[in-house]
């Protein structure tokens, strides 16, 4: 068949983790390099992906299916480690969210969401996913609230 009549598949830019199949979150080199030991800085392409699935040992991967695993991290990151801060910029933890719920308020959650919207937030670098924590904090809060 003539190739002129064959449609090439669209590349949507989406990449799935080679281990667990979760949809990866695109990160720039500056982001993933800030979270891994220097010895692996040349291991991935400039654009890589964060695997958000908590039980997967892959943290970052690229479109060539090269992987960086948990042991390459400089420090624990959420959601890979549930004890790591939900907010890498301002240190809000799951315990802080739980304390807000126990007290019947949202003081800590509201404060960190406001800070996350400010210029002081450095989510692109400090968060392992390169994403603001607002969505993750809200999901965790709602999960606990629904289970209460």
TADAJO-V189187 format. One line per field, one symbol per residue. ss: DSSP state (H for helix, E for strand, L for the rest). phi: phi as a letter, one per 30 degrees, with the letter a starting at -180 (. if undefined). psi: psi as a letter, one per 20 degrees, with the letter a starting at -180 (. if undefined). A space follows every 10 residues. Layout:
ss->???
phi->???
psi->???
This chain:
ss->LLHHHLLLLL LLLLLELLLL LLELEEELHH HHHHHELHHH LLLLLLLEEE LLLLLLLEEE ELLLLLEEEH HHELLLLLLL LLLLLLLLLL LLLHHHHHHH HHHLLLHHHH HHHHHHLLLL LLHHHHLLLL LLLHHHHHHH HHHHHHHL
phi->.dddccdddd cdidbcedcc idddcdbdee ddddcbdeec dcdbdecbbc dddecdddcb bbdcidbbce ddddadbdcd bdddedcddc idceddddde dddibbeddd dddddddcdd dbeecddedi cddedddddd dddddddd
psi->qpihjppqqp oiippqphgi jqpqppqrgh ghhiiqqhhj hjhrrgpaqp oiohjpipgq raijkqqprh iiqhrqqpjh oiiqqhohgj jprhhgghgg ghikakgggg ghgghhirii plhhghphij qqiggggggg ghgghhi.
